[in-house]
Amino acid sequence: ASVRGLGLLLAAELDGIPSAVVTERALANGLVVNNVTPTAIRLAPPLLVTDEEIDRALAILTEVLST
């Protein structure tokens, strides 16, 4: 639904899916995120994250959110 944050530390507000479910599914696919509220997840990649790692993370999130 929305994204907030500064720099690489971001929170994504979800619409219609509990953050605990997204966190569990993401972790099962190799992406570590945490649920900071019942409707938001936190993304906190390292400062040295590569473009390929970002692309992979987005692919995992896209898959998780579409199921």
N, C-alpha and C positions, 0 to 999 in steps of 0.2 A: 504494500500500500504506500509506503514511504521509506526514505532512508535519511538518517541523521548521523552526524558525527563530524570528526575533524581529522584530516590526514588519512591514515590507513585504519584508524579505529572507527568502525562504523556499526550502527545498529540498523537492522532492517525490520520495519514494522510489517507484520504479516496480516493478510486479510483472509480469514476463513479457515486457517489451519493452525492448530496449536503449536507453539514454538517447541515444546518438548518432543512432538512427533517429528518436526523438521530436524531437530538436533540429533535424535536417534537415527533417523534415516541417513543423514549426512555422514555421521560417524561410521555407519555400516558401509558407506561407500568411500571411506578414506578421507573425509573432510571434517576437521575439528571446528565446530562452532559451539557457542553456548547460548542457552536461553536465559535472557536477562529479565524478561517479564513473560507472562503467559502468552503474549502476542508478539514478542520481538526476539530476534536472535542477534548476537554480537559476532562481527567479523573482525579479527585482529591478526592480520598476516604479519610476518616479520618484515623489517625494513628492507631486507635483501631479497624480497620475493621477485621471482622472474615473471616475464610475460606468459610463459608456458604454464607456470603454476597458477596464475590468475585465470587463464583460459580453462584449465582443468577444474578449478574451484567453481567457476561459473557454470561449467557443464554439469557438474554434480548438483549444484543448487537448482539449476533448471530442471534436471531429472527429478529431483526430490520434490520440488514444488508442483510438478505437473502430474504427480501420481496421487 
